[in-house]
Amino acid sequence: MQTFQQDCVELAWQQHRRGRLSRRQLLAGLAALGATTFTGGEAAAQAARELVMVNWGGLANEGFGRNYGAPFSADHPGVRVVQDSTGPSAGRIRSMVESGRTTWDLCDSSASSSIVLGRANLAQKIDYSIVNRADVIGPGFALEWGAAPYSFSSVLVYDSAKFPTPPQNWADFWDLRRFPGTRLLRKDALAVLEAAQMSLGRAPASLYPLDLAACLKRVSDIRRNSVYWANGSESEQFLRTGEAVMGQIWHTRATVLEKESNGRFKFIWNQGLLQAGIMVIPRGNPGGELAQRLLASMLAKPEPQVQLLGLLGNGPTNPKAAALVPEHLKRFNPTEPANAASQVVVNGAWWGDNYQNANAELMDVISG
């Protein structure tokens, strides 16, 4: 199953191939995303005064550069930030820590994974005497074992040629009589079950804990009228070909669809599921406190976050970033105050407790 982070890298290269990003813009965006590759990750971790950030990119690049690494190195002479894009899955972090051979300092993860890792004593607690909680827009972006320098959202997208009267919420998404046609959902419980819960009338402000049985039943209700995606490009393709007329997809892909179709495909922020792009620090990381300081730097500087929004669509999490976002990007920014106000921040703590079971049960439902 493709992660959002992996899809960001794929989307960047896709936009470059289509001529919408220059090579310089591409490299800047990948650097901000942390998607440059350093092939000697383990050796780097053992070297003095080097920090290894691990991402999902798998791309050979010119090195981590302009937006996070260089500013941090300028503030900390003699410290170099390098990248390892071999993929920081929770399983790999567990194996590394339990073997006593931790070579990674900062890993691109998720809210729920940070909680699972933290409770298993596999991740360091974030030191909020170093990392400033005020540098993020809300408590869901500064957790006990992780903090978020970017965000993304799962939103409702639809083919406006099919629906002159647009859907407004997840209740409309589930209404096959008023809005006929095939639906598109991700092969993953997170965000899908929240949408199902809201379609039943649960107020977004009191969404958690999810009623798992009711949510699964709701997904089952439209199973025969649904198709399912596993990666970002696939989610676009289902809609472009007309195999689905309405779907729940990442806002970055919805943005591409809206722009490239001249507005035929539209999406709404209402009842979107806003998610934190969480970074975690594995227990026993070789860089020690420097990893905390690197994370603090990533959160504290809004300008690189705004640049990443313009290039790849990732939402800034620093509250000062909103004032820096150009007018033409506000429509596509998940953390624009007007957009964020109508969304729900995904509850990582609930998913940390329930993801494994909920996802297994959803797979049983959609497989019939």
C-alpha positions as CSV (number, residue, x, y, z in Angstrom):
1,M,0.0,0.0,0.0
2,Q,1.5,3.3,-1.1
3,T,1.9,6.0,1.6
4,F,1.1,9.7,1.1
5,Q,4.8,10.4,1.4
6,Q,5.7,8.0,-1.4
7,D,3.0,9.5,-3.6
8,C,4.4,13.0,-3.1
9,V,7.7,11.9,-4.6
10,E,5.9,10.2,-7.5
11,L,3.7,13.2,-8.1
12,A,6.8,15.6,-8.1
13,W,8.5,13.5,-10.9
14,Q,5.2,13.3,-12.8
15,Q,4.8,17.1,-12.8
16,H,8.5,17.4,-13.8
17,R,8.0,15.1,-16.8
18,R,4.9,17.0,-17.8
19,G,6.9,20.3,-17.9
20,R,5.1,21.8,-14.9
21,L,8.2,21.7,-12.7
22,S,11.7,22.7,-13.7
23,R,14.6,20.5,-12.5
24,R,15.5,23.2,-10.1
25,Q,12.0,23.4,-8.7
26,L,11.9,19.6,-8.5
27,L,15.1,19.4,-6.5
28,A,14.0,22.2,-4.2
29,G,10.7,20.5,-3.6
30,L,12.2,17.1,-2.9
31,A,14.7,18.7,-0.6
32,A,11.9,20.3,1.4
33,L,10.0,17.0,1.4
34,G,13.1,15.2,2.6
35,A,13.2,13.0,-0.5
36,T,16.8,13.1,-1.5
37,T,18.8,9.9,-1.3
38,F,22.0,9.3,0.6
39,T,23.2,5.8,-0.3
40,G,25.5,5.5,2.7
41,G,22.8,5.9,5.3
42,E,24.3,3.5,7.8
43,A,27.8,4.9,7.5
44,A,26.4,8.4,7.8
45,A,24.7,7.5,11.0
46,Q,28.0,6.4,12.5
47,A,29.9,9.6,11.5
48,A,30.3,12.4,13.9
49,R,28.1,15.4,13.6
50,E,25.8,14.0,10.9
51,L,22.1,13.5,11.1
52,V,20.3,10.9,8.9
53,M,16.7,11.7,8.0
54,V,14.8,8.8,6.5
55,N,12.0,9.2,4.0
56,W,10.1,7.2,1.4
57,G,11.6,8.7,-1.7
58,G,13.9,6.2,-3.2
59,L,15.4,8.8,-5.4
60,A,19.1,9.5,-6.2
61,N,19.5,13.3,-6.0
62,E,22.0,16.0,-5.4
63,G,21.6,15.8,-1.7
64,F,19.4,17.3,1.0
65,G,19.7,21.0,0.3
66,R,18.0,24.2,0.5
67,N,15.0,24.3,2.7
68,Y,15.7,22.2,5.9
69,G,19.2,20.8,5.8
70,A,21.1,23.9,4.8
71,P,19.4,26.3,7.2
72,F,20.0,23.9,10.0
73,S,23.6,23.4,9.1
74,A,24.1,27.2,8.9
75,D,22.7,27.4,12.5
76,H,24.8,24.5,13.6
77,P,28.3,24.7,12.1
78,G,29.9,21.3,11.5
79,V,26.6,19.4,11.4
80,R,25.5,17.9,8.1
81,V,22.0,16.5,7.3
82,V,21.9,13.6,4.9
83,Q,19.1,11.5,3.6
84,D,18.3,7.8,3.4
85,S,15.2,7.1,1.3
86,T,15.0,3.3,2.0
87,G,11.6,3.7,3.7
88,P,11.2,4.1,7.5
89,S,8.5,1.6,8.1
90,A,7.5,0.9,11.7
91,G,8.8,-2.7,11.3
92,R,12.2,-1.5,10.2
93,I,12.4,1.0,13.0
94,R,11.5,-1.8,15.5
95,S,14.1,-4.2,14.1
96,M,16.8,-1.5,14.2
97,V,16.1,-0.4,17.8
98,E,15.6,-3.9,19.2
99,S,18.9,-5.0,17.7
100,G,20.7,-2.1,19.4
101,R,22.0,-0.8,16.0
102,T,20.0,2.4,15.5
103,T,21.5,4.3,12.6
104,W,18.6,6.7,11.9
105,D,17.9,10.1,13.5
106,L,14.6,11.4,12.1
107,C,12.0,9.3,10.3
108,D,8.9,10.3,8.2
109,S,6.0,8.4,9.9
110,S,2.4,9.0,10.9
111,A,0.5,10.0,14.0
112,S,-0.7,6.4,14.7
113,S,2.7,4.9,14.1
114,S,4.4,7.3,16.4
115,I,2.1,6.3,19.2
116,V,2.6,2.6,18.5
117,L,6.4,3.0,18.4
118,G,6.4,5.2,21.5
119,R,4.3,2.9,23.6
120,A,6.6,0.1,22.6
121,N,9.6,2.1,23.7
122,L,10.9,2.3,20.2
123,A,10.8,6.1,19.7
124,Q,12.1,9.0,21.7
125,K,9.6,11.4,23.3
126,I,9.7,14.8,21.7
127,D,11.5,17.2,24.0
128,Y,9.2,20.2,24.1
129,S,11.8,22.3,25.9
130,I,13.6,22.2,22.5
131,V,10.7,21.8,20.0
132,N,8.2,24.6,20.3
133,R,4.6,23.5,20.5
134,A,3.6,27.0,19.4
135,D,5.2,26.3,16.0
136,V,2.3,24.1,14.9
137,I,-1.4,24.9,14.3
138,G,-2.8,22.5,16.8
139,P,-2.3,19.7,19.3
140,G,-2.8,17.0,16.7
141,F,0.5,18.2,15.1
142,A,2.7,18.0,18.2
143,L,2.3,14.6,19.8
144,E,4.2,12.8,22.6
145,W,6.4,10.8,20.2
146,G,6.3,12.9,17.0
147,A,5.7,16.3,15.5
148,A,4.6,17.4,12.0
149,P,6.3,19.9,9.6
150,Y,3.7,19.2,6.9
151,S,0.1,18.0,6.5
152,F,-2.3,16.5,4.0
153,S,-6.0,15.8,3.7
154,S,-8.4,13.1,2.3
155,V,-11.1,15.0,0.5
156,L,-14.3,14.3,-1.5
157,V,-13.7,14.8,-5.2
158,Y,-16.4,14.5,-7.9
159,D,-17.1,14.8,-11.6
160,S,-19.0,18.0,-12.0
161,A,-20.2,17.0,-15.5
162,K,-22.2,14.2,-13.8
163,F,-23.5,16.3,-10.9
164,P,-24.7,19.9,-11.7
165,T,-25.8,20.0,-8.1
166,P,-22.6,19.2,-6.3
167,P,-22.3,16.9,-3.2
168,Q,-21.7,18.8,0.0
169,N,-20.6,16.1,2.5
170,W,-20.1,12.3,3.1
171,A,-23.9,11.8,3.5
172,D,-24.2,12.9,-0.2
173,F,-21.3,10.6,-1.1
174,W,-23.3,7.6,0.3
175,D,-26.5,8.7,-1.3
176,L,-26.6,6.6,-4.5
177,R,-30.1,7.7,-5.4
178,R,-29.5,11.4,-5.6
179,F,-25.9,11.0,-6.8
180,P,-25.8,7.8,-8.8
181,G,-22.5,6.2,-10.0
182,T,-19.5,4.2,-8.8
183,R,-17.6,5.4,-5.7
184,L,-13.9,5.4,-5.1
185,L,-12.3,4.7,-1.7
186,R,-8.8,3.9,-0.5
187,K,-7.9,0.3,0.5
188,D,-7.3,1.5,4.0
189,A,-9.4,2.1,7.1
190,L,-8.0,5.5,8.1
191,A,-10.1,8.3,6.7
192,V,-12.5,5.9,5.1
193,L,-14.1,5.0,8.4
194,E,-14.3,8.6,9.5
195,A,-16.2,9.5,6.3
196,A,-18.5,6.6,6.9
197,Q,-19.2,7.8,10.4
198,M,-19.9,11.3,9.3
199,S,-22.2,10.0,6.6
200,L,-24.4,8.5,9.4
201,G,-24.8,12.0,10.8
202,R,-22.2,12.0,13.6
203,A,-21.0,15.6,14.1
204,P,-17.4,16.1,13.1
205,A,-16.6,17.7,16.5
206,S,-17.6,14.5,18.3
207,L,-16.4,12.0,15.7
208,Y,-14.2,9.9,18.1
209,P,-14.4,7.2,19.2
210,L,-15.6,5.7,15.9
211,D,-18.4,3.2,16.1
212,L,-16.4,0.5,14.2
213,A,-19.4,-1.8,13.6
214,A,-21.6,0.9,12.2
215,C,-18.8,2.3,10.0
216,L,-18.0,-1.1,8.6
217,K,-21.6,-1.7,7.9
218,R,-21.8,1.6,6.1
219,V,-18.9,0.7,3.8
220,S,-20.5,-2.6,3.1
221,D,-23.7,-0.8,2.0
222,I,-21.9,0.6,-1.0
223,R,-19.4,-2.1,-1.6
224,R,-21.0,-3.3,-4.8
225,N,-21.0,0.3,-6.1
226,S,-17.4,1.0,-5.2
227,V,-13.8,0.6,-6.5
228,Y,-10.7,0.9,-4.4
229,W,-7.3,2.5,-4.9
230,A,-3.9,1.6,-3.5
231,N,-1.7,4.4,-4.8
232,G,-2.1,8.1,-5.8
233,S,-1.8,7.7,-9.5
234,E,-4.4,4.9,-9.5
235,S,-6.8,7.2,-7.6
236,E,-6.5,9.8,-10.4
237,Q,-6.9,7.2,-13.1
238,F,-10.2,5.8,-11.8
239,L,-11.7,9.2,-12.0
240,R,-10.2,10.3,-15.3
241,T,-11.5,7.2,-17.1
242,G,-14.9,7.5,-15.6
243,E,-14.7,4.2,-13.7
244,A,-15.7,6.2,-10.7
245,V,-17.7,9.5,-10.6
246,M,-17.0,10.4,-7.0
247,G,-14.2,9.5,-4.6
248,Q,-12.2,10.1,-1.5
249,I,-8.6,10.8,-2.4
250,W,-5.6,12.8,-1.2
251,H,-6.0,16.5,-1.7
252,T,-2.7,16.7,-3.7
253,R,-4.2,14.4,-6.4
254,A,-7.5,16.2,-6.2
255,T,-5.7,19.4,-6.9
256,V,-4.0,17.9,-10.0
257,L,-7.4,16.6,-11.3
258,E,-9.1,20.0,-10.8
259,K,-6.3,22.0,-12.5
260,E,-5.7,19.6,-15.4
261,S,-9.4,19.1,-16.2
262,N,-10.1,22.9,-16.2
263,G,-12.4,22.4,-13.2
264,R,-14.4,19.5,-14.4
265,F,-13.2,17.5,-11.4
266,K,-13.8,19.5,-8.3
267,F,-13.2,18.8,-4.6
268,I,-14.5,20.1,-1.3
269,W,-12.8,20.7,2.0
270,N,-16.0,20.2,4.0
271,Q,-15.5,17.2,6.2
272,G,-12.1,16.5,4.9
273,L,-9.8,14.4,7.0
274,L,-6.7,16.5,7.9
275,Q,-3.7,14.5,8.7
276,A,-0.3,15.3,10.3
277,G,2.9,14.4,8.5
278,I,4.6,13.2,11.6
279,M,8.4,12.8,12.1
280,V,9.7,10.4,14.8
281,I,13.0,9.9,16.4
282,P,14.0,6.3,16.9
283,R,15.2,5.3,20.4
284,G,19.0,5.3,20.6
285,N,19.4,7.5,17.5
286,P,23.1,8.4,17.0
287,G,22.6,12.1,16.7
288,G,21.0,12.4,20.1
289,E,19.6,15.8,21.0
290,L,20.6,17.2,17.5
291,A,17.7,15.3,16.0
292,Q,15.3,17.2,18.3
293,R,16.9,20.4,17.2
294,L,16.6,19.5,13.5
295,L,12.9,18.8,14.0
296,A,12.5,22.1,15.9
297,S,14.1,23.9,13.0
298,M,11.7,22.2,10.4
299,L,8.7,23.3,12.5
300,A,9.9,26.8,13.2
301,K,10.6,28.0,9.7
302,P,7.4,28.7,7.7
303,E,9.0,29.8,4.4
304,P,10.2,26.2,3.4
305,Q,6.8,24.9,4.2
306,V,5.1,27.4,1.9
307,Q,7.5,26.5,-0.8
308,L,6.6,22.9,-0.4
309,L,2.9,23.8,-0.7
310,G,3.6,25.6,-4.0
311,L,5.6,22.7,-5.5
312,L,3.9,19.6,-4.2
313,G,0.8,20.7,-2.3
314,N,1.8,19.6,1.2
315,G,0.1,21.9,3.8
316,P,2.2,24.0,6.1
317,T,1.8,23.4,9.8
318,N,3.5,26.6,11.2
319,P,0.7,29.1,12.0
320,K,2.8,31.9,10.6
321,A,2.8,30.3,7.2
322,A,-0.8,31.3,6.4
323,A,0.2,34.9,6.0
324,L,2.9,33.9,3.5
325,V,0.7,31.7,1.2
326,P,0.1,33.4,-2.2
327,E,-3.5,34.0,-3.0
328,H,-3.6,31.5,-5.9
329,L,-2.5,28.7,-3.6
330,K,-5.0,29.3,-0.8
331,R,-7.7,27.3,-2.5
332,F,-5.4,24.2,-2.5
333,N,-3.9,24.6,1.0
334,P,-5.3,22.1,3.5
335,T,-4.3,24.3,6.5
336,E,-5.6,27.6,5.0
337,P,-7.7,28.7,8.0
338,A,-10.9,28.8,6.0
339,N,-10.2,25.3,4.6
340,A,-9.1,23.8,7.9
341,A,-12.1,25.1,9.8
342,S,-14.4,22.7,8.0
343,Q,-12.2,19.7,8.3
344,V,-11.5,17.1,11.0
345,V,-8.0,16.5,12.4
346,V,-7.5,12.7,12.4
347,N,-7.1,11.4,15.9
348,G,-3.8,9.6,15.9
349,A,-4.3,8.3,19.4
350,W,-7.5,6.5,18.5
351,W,-5.8,4.9,15.4
352,G,-2.8,3.9,17.5
353,D,-5.1,1.8,19.6
354,N,-7.4,0.5,16.8
355,Y,-5.7,0.6,13.3
356,Q,-4.6,-3.0,13.1
357,N,-8.0,-4.5,13.9
358,A,-10.0,-1.8,12.1
359,N,-8.0,-2.2,8.9
360,A,-8.2,-6.0,8.9
361,E,-12.0,-5.8,9.3
362,L,-12.3,-3.3,6.5
363,M,-10.3,-5.6,4.2
364,D,-12.7,-8.4,5.0
365,V,-15.7,-6.1,4.1
366,I,-14.3,-4.9,0.7
367,S,-13.1,-8.3,-0.4
368,G,-16.7,-9.5,0.0
